[in-house]
Amino acid sequence: MPSILIVIPCFNEEHRLDPTQVEALLSDPRVGVVLVDDGSRDGSHQRLQELAREDSRVKVVRALPRNGGKGEAVRAGLRHALDRGADVHLVNRFDEQALQLAAWRGHADAVRLLLERGAVVNRDGKRWGALHYAVFAGRDEIARLLMAKGADVNARTPNDSTALMLAAREGQADLARALLEAGADTQPVNEWGDNALAFAMRNRNYGIAKMVSSAEEFARAAKRPEAFGEAKKSVLAPPEIGEIVEKMRQAQAAGKPTGELRKALHAAIALHRHDSEVQTLKTKKGKGGKPEVLVITAERKQAGRERAELLYEAVKAGAAVTTPAEVAGSSGGPSEITGILERMQKEKGRKGKKRSAAELRKELHEAVAKFRQEAQAEAAR
């Protein structure tokens, strides 16, 4: 059985289904494809069966006699995999299990199905768990379901944070209250010395701050809110980062080197961070719209561990909790781009005539674009 199963819902796809796309997925020998016919009324089922006859790793599932929607089709594909022995406790390269990912994405039905099939809610040691993911992403229904199934509300993440700290950070007041009612401890501190009160104060979630502290503690905190530092939020990552990561995956599958693409990835991340900081400053000055706050994502620094899909933290030093996929290191970028970033920092504090920020930003964008093109050309050779 393939170690990776990709479920594809299909409805009336007779003339739209591109077999080359399925073939591209199957170019990875670890991958299997489950094509779910969701009540198609045309010749889709016959087309799907033809694909299945061409490759034994393609399976066809008929979800319902009539269209039940994408969600039902995905669940049918998941049940098919579980019925054939899929391991609910298998972890990916980021030590994540299916239950965590379903919780993060808010797929409550998938969470219930996984629990019915034996998925455990608690993990050994300091590891990210489904409750952490559900709380961090604000999945109220799923978080309560996990608590009802016995999730440990005081379980620690790899950096010693708890679900209550995540609720305090993200402003999830209802979830913070539910966690407290379930026995969440307000006193633990993570590896940066922050507790739930610190998270709440830093992110101006004062209602939660009152919940997790005594009247005296809150009064002291309210007198010096600046002592808790500035809140840091991630913003939506640009599609260029995902494109580079996808090219890295393709290069790895073809046995090609990825070093240059990895440098391009770090360069794109550095540029994204810079632009995010500029936009934040504009917002504070009333010159721009509010940056779109997104759930935190991350890529690993190690070779072959980059990922644009799951969770990403902007600057580790400025944030109080690592992300589920851990923080990407920012070192290893090309010297030209690093040099421009350093000059931008120096210009901020230099007296006299300065190069404009717009000029430096333009130079930075051009350098990143040039380096990205060179890296992709190198990987394509």
Secondary structure, DSSP 8 states (H G I E B T S, - for coil): --SEEEEEEESS-TTT--HHHHHHHTTSTTEEEEEEE-S-SSSHHHHHHHHHHH-TTEEEEE--SS---HHHHHHHHHHHHHHTT--TT---TTS--HHHHHHHHT-HHHHHHHHHTT--S--SSS---HHHHHHHTT-HHHHHHHHHTT--TT---TTS--HHHHHHHHT-HHHHHHHHHTT--S----TTS--HHHHHHHTT-HHHHHHTS-HHHHHHHHH-GGGG------B---HHHHHHHHHHHHHHHTT---HHHHHHHHHHHHHHHHHHHHHHHHHHTTSS----B---B---SSTT---SSSBB-S-GGG-SS--TT------S--HHHHHHHHHHHHHHH--SS---HHHHHHHHHHHHHHHHHHHHHHHH-
